[in-house]
Amino acid sequence: MTITPTPEQERTLAQAIEDGLIQRPEEVLDLGLDTLRSRLATRRRSETAEEWVARFRAFVHSHSTSTPLLSDEATSRESIYDDRGR
């Protein structure tokens, strides 16, 4: 397969090389393919809002509720920053 860039695409490639984003024009194909792979993966794993909420709730409920809370003193500014805050 041969790909012939348009004049604008050639200018963009030259600018990307000049700015150090890529070293060779061929790298654009790899970047484009990475983007397509990412979009395809996202499309395949897309879920409805209800599915996302169900997964989120399952995640939330998977954590222990018996962990003791920190006291107000333990979370006070003075306790956190000690002598650095003065």
Helices and strands as residue ranges (DSSP letters): H 7-18, H 27-44, H 49-61, H 77-81, G 82-85
